[in-house]
């Protein structure tokens, strides 16, 4: 199996060295590059084509939020999956990172196992944040996320798909959605995949933001 290719971006050399050692010790992961600022991350990602970028927030030259936007934001033709890892546990940073296109968010004091799990989760196309954390975070910023001119009528989904999307935005797991709608987990997984494809969304985090933007949940 080809290892997941990881680019590590942090302005502290000691942190980069630590992350690299932890990641490279895994048979299914490989660090393909390191850098100390956001501009270098964007340039290296273009050259090295990593599967996941582990990105710090506060860095010189270009901060991690703007670098994430350039790598994974709206309108990027070939977005890179970004896992933001920072010492700053501030809602504003989490919110900004997710809006910029990040697939997940971790704190640097998390155990090594969480970092590895985060990389694998993001590489697999899933959001790292737990559903209840996503709901709490996005719900807190709902007024800021949802433009007034977006309505549920703008959403190109079938009624059952809308039901599933609303439950995703409510922080439900696939199993909980299956129980609520009396469906099999496999059927729910198919619905989720279809919703993401139809709406051109990368993961469940983006689905939650989409639902708030279009007035599907409040």
Phi, psi and omega in degrees: 000135180288128181295152173290127183272125187239134171251127182256124181234112179203140184282353177260117183301324181295320178295315179301316180298317179296313179300317182298317180297318180295315184290314183292343178285351181265133182293338183259006181230150178210129176279123182257353179184159177225153174201168187243007176207163185295323179298316178296325179298316180296316181293315180294321179299324178294326182274321189264344180051057179290158175280326181220138171252122173271114194239128172281166180265300184272108181216159178285170177068299178213126183286167185294330180294312180292322177298320177298319179298322180286336181266328190221007185283179180301135177088355178285124187295319182231075187295147177258142178285129184239129173251111181277126179233119187216163175275350188262108181269067180243134180305323182298322179291317179299311181301312182297320181295316181292320177295330180285346178117004179296147178267350181189171186212127178227156172265149183293340179273007176292150178299156180304325181298325179290323177298313180296318177298320180297316179297315181294321181296311181295318179298328180281359177093007180258161176279144182279324183296137176296149183307318182291328177291317178301314181299315181296317182294305184292324178299324180295331182250020186303317182297328181281329184281320192270110174292150184292336186270005177262136179226163177303333181295340181281352187272118185276058181236153174289160182308315181293323178295323176297320178300314181296317180298318179298322180288325173300314181293337178277002177087019181276142173281171178301320179297319179292323177295318179300317180293319182293324184256004181055056178234164174281152177304325179295321178294320178296317179301320178296317178299315181299314179298319180294320179298312180299321180292312182299321184266001180057049180250149184276323186201185185291329177300313179295328178295321179295313179299318179300315181298320178291320180299326185260013173072021180283333177223159180227000000 
